[in-house]
Amino acid sequence: MKSRFLFSHKFKYLGWILFSTGFVLGVILLWNDIEYPNWETNVFPLIGSNDIFSSTIFEWTSNNIADEIASILIILGGILVSFSKTKDEDEYISKIRMESLIWATYVNYMVLVLAIIFVFDLSFLNVLIYNMFTMLLFFMLRFHYVLYKSKKLTDEE
């Protein structure tokens, strides 16, 4: 079966490197309250640091881009890990991939609904930020767990 939208298997290793680097950088930023590392640079934001109606838009400003780099690394790495072919990609693995994606979507939105009900104010904004990454994380965890379980089952036979 030909998979049109999957990356080559060799991109999975690059994905793990990017994902791991972004994850570690993100944890460092969370523990240090976004003070370290301080990669201050000039950026061109669509919307400035104030609210939409009183901000100066389309003007250069200075910003620590460490959190943006961590987010991009996590997203790119997660996509490469999640959507790279396995060494022996077949219909069964495609089925596991599809079921894992559906499962991850359900779990992700159940977590979001619970957060809407039980989390408020600025804490909810943090939940939304983490929610950008949880879909890929849930998918990666379930897909690789089911592959591992399947491989273990076939090895025992």
C-alpha positions as CSV (number, residue, x, y, z in Angstrom):
1,M,0.0,0.0,0.0
2,K,1.4,3.4,-1.0
3,S,1.1,6.1,1.7
4,R,0.9,9.5,0.0
5,F,1.2,11.7,3.0
6,L,3.9,10.0,5.0
7,F,7.5,11.0,5.2
8,S,10.4,8.6,4.6
9,H,11.5,6.5,7.5
10,K,14.8,8.3,7.8
11,F,13.0,11.5,8.9
12,K,11.9,9.7,12.1
13,Y,15.4,10.0,13.6
14,L,15.6,13.7,12.8
15,G,12.1,14.1,14.3
16,W,13.1,12.5,17.6
17,I,16.1,14.8,17.8
18,L,14.0,17.9,17.1
19,F,11.2,16.8,19.4
20,S,13.6,15.9,22.3
21,T,15.6,19.2,22.0
22,G,12.4,21.2,21.9
23,F,10.9,19.3,24.9
24,V,14.1,19.8,27.0
25,L,14.2,23.5,26.1
26,G,10.6,23.9,26.9
27,V,11.0,22.2,30.3
28,I,14.0,24.5,31.0
29,L,11.9,27.5,30.1
30,L,9.1,26.4,32.4
31,W,11.3,25.8,35.3
32,N,13.2,29.1,34.9
33,D,10.1,31.3,34.4
34,I,11.1,32.2,30.8
35,E,14.3,34.0,32.0
36,Y,16.9,31.5,30.7
37,P,18.0,31.0,28.0
38,N,17.7,34.7,27.0
39,W,17.8,34.7,23.2
40,E,16.7,38.3,22.8
41,T,16.4,39.4,19.2
42,N,14.5,41.9,17.1
43,V,11.2,40.5,15.7
44,F,8.4,41.7,13.5
45,P,5.1,40.8,15.3
46,L,1.7,41.0,13.7
47,I,0.3,42.1,17.0
48,G,2.5,43.8,19.7
49,S,2.7,43.1,23.4
50,N,-0.5,45.1,24.3
51,D,-4.0,44.1,23.4
52,I,-5.2,44.1,19.8
53,F,-7.0,47.5,19.9
54,S,-4.2,49.6,21.5
55,S,-1.1,47.8,20.3
56,T,1.3,49.1,17.7
57,I,1.2,46.6,14.9
58,F,3.8,45.9,12.2
59,E,6.6,47.5,14.1
60,W,10.0,45.9,15.0
61,T,10.3,45.1,18.7
62,S,12.7,43.0,20.9
63,N,11.6,39.6,22.2
64,N,13.1,36.5,23.8
65,I,12.6,33.9,21.1
66,A,13.5,30.8,23.2
67,D,9.9,29.8,23.7
68,E,9.1,30.2,20.0
69,I,12.1,28.0,19.1
70,A,11.1,25.3,21.6
71,S,7.5,25.3,20.3
72,I,8.6,25.0,16.7
73,L,11.0,22.2,17.5
74,I,8.3,20.3,19.4
75,I,5.8,20.7,16.6
76,L,8.2,19.9,13.7
77,G,9.8,17.0,15.6
78,G,6.4,15.6,16.6
79,I,5.1,15.8,13.0
80,L,8.2,14.0,11.7
81,V,8.0,11.3,14.3
82,S,4.3,10.8,14.0
83,F,4.1,10.8,10.2
84,S,7.2,9.1,9.1
85,K,6.9,5.6,7.8
86,T,8.0,2.6,9.8
87,K,10.6,0.3,8.3
88,D,7.9,-2.2,7.4
89,E,4.9,0.0,6.7
90,D,1.8,-2.1,5.7
91,E,-2.0,-2.1,6.0
92,Y,-1.9,-3.2,9.6
93,I,0.4,-0.3,10.6
94,S,-1.7,2.1,8.6
95,K,-4.7,0.9,10.6
96,I,-2.9,1.4,13.9
97,R,-1.8,4.8,12.7
98,M,-5.4,5.8,11.9
99,E,-6.9,4.4,15.1
100,S,-4.2,6.1,17.1
101,L,-4.9,9.4,15.5
102,I,-8.6,9.1,16.2
103,W,-7.9,8.0,19.7
104,A,-5.5,11.0,20.2
105,T,-8.2,13.4,18.9
106,Y,-10.8,12.1,21.3
107,V,-8.5,12.1,24.3
108,N,-7.1,15.6,23.4
109,Y,-10.6,17.1,23.2
110,M,-11.8,15.3,26.4
111,V,-8.8,16.9,28.2
112,L,-9.8,20.3,26.7
113,V,-13.4,20.0,27.7
114,L,-12.4,19.1,31.2
115,A,-10.0,22.1,31.2
116,I,-12.9,24.4,30.0
117,I,-15.0,23.2,32.9
118,F,-12.4,23.2,35.7
119,V,-9.6,25.6,34.8
120,F,-10.1,29.4,34.8
121,D,-8.3,32.7,34.2
122,L,-4.7,32.8,33.1
123,S,-4.2,29.1,34.0
124,F,-6.6,28.3,31.2
125,L,-4.3,30.1,28.8
126,N,-1.5,27.8,29.9
127,V,-3.7,24.8,29.3
128,L,-4.4,26.1,25.8
129,I,-0.7,26.5,25.1
130,Y,0.0,23.0,26.3
131,N,-2.9,21.7,24.2
132,M,-1.1,22.7,21.0
133,F,1.3,19.9,21.7
134,T,-0.9,17.2,23.4
135,M,-2.5,15.9,20.2
136,L,0.9,15.0,18.7
137,L,2.1,13.7,22.1
138,F,-1.0,11.5,22.7
139,F,-0.7,10.1,19.1
140,M,3.0,9.4,19.4
141,L,2.5,7.6,22.8
142,R,-0.4,5.5,21.7
143,F,0.9,4.6,18.2
144,H,4.3,3.5,19.4
145,Y,2.8,1.7,22.4
146,V,0.5,-0.3,20.2
147,L,3.4,-1.0,17.7
148,Y,5.5,-2.2,20.7
149,K,2.7,-4.4,22.0
150,S,2.0,-5.8,18.6
151,K,5.7,-6.6,18.0
152,K,6.0,-8.2,21.4
153,L,3.0,-10.3,20.7
154,T,4.4,-11.5,17.3
155,D,7.8,-12.2,18.9
156,E,6.2,-14.5,21.5
157,E,4.5,-16.6,18.8
